[in-house]
Amino acid sequence: MSEEPTRLQRENAYLKSRVAQLEDDVTDLGAEVTRLRQVLDTTMARRAANRPNPLSGGQ
């Protein structure tokens, strides 16, 4: 039974490490989402700027 506290301590240390890794992953993904939103906004703005105005009468 003396192994039980040691095993639990190891498991706890592992889980804390894993949580820290996952938190870093979430932070990285949040930054990537922000970057992709900016790319999308830029792309949509360029697309809107390049559309011909149907009311302008010219081709």
N, C-alpha and C positions, 0 to 999 in steps of 0.2 A: 504494500500500500504506500510505501515511501516513494515509489516511482510516480504516483498519481500527481502530486503537486508539481514535480519537475516536468511531467508531460504537459500539464495544463499551462505552465509558464512558457514552455516552448510554443505551444499552440497559440497562446495569447500574443507572444512576440511575433509569430508568423502572421497572425490576423492583423495586428497593428501595422506591420510592414505592408501587407496587401492592401489595407485600407488607404494608406498613404500613397501607394502606387495608383490606385483607382482614382483617388482625389486628383492626382497629377494628370491622369488621363482625361478626367472630366474638364479640368482647367484647359488642357490643350485642345480638346474638342470644342469648348466654348470659343476659344480664340479662332479656331478654324471656321466655325460657323459665322463669326463676325467677319472674317476675311472673305468668305464666300458670298455673304450678303452684300458686301461692298462691291465685289466683282459683278454680281447680278445687277445691282443698282446702276453701276457704270455701263454695263452692257445694255440695259433697258433704256437708259438715257441716250446712248448713242443711237440705238434703234429708232427711238422717237424723233431724234434730231434729223435722221436720214430719210424719214418718210416724206414723200411729196405731199404738198398741201392740195387736196382735191379742189379747193375753192380758188386756187391761184389762177387757174385757167391755162397755164403753160404746161408744156410737156418736156 
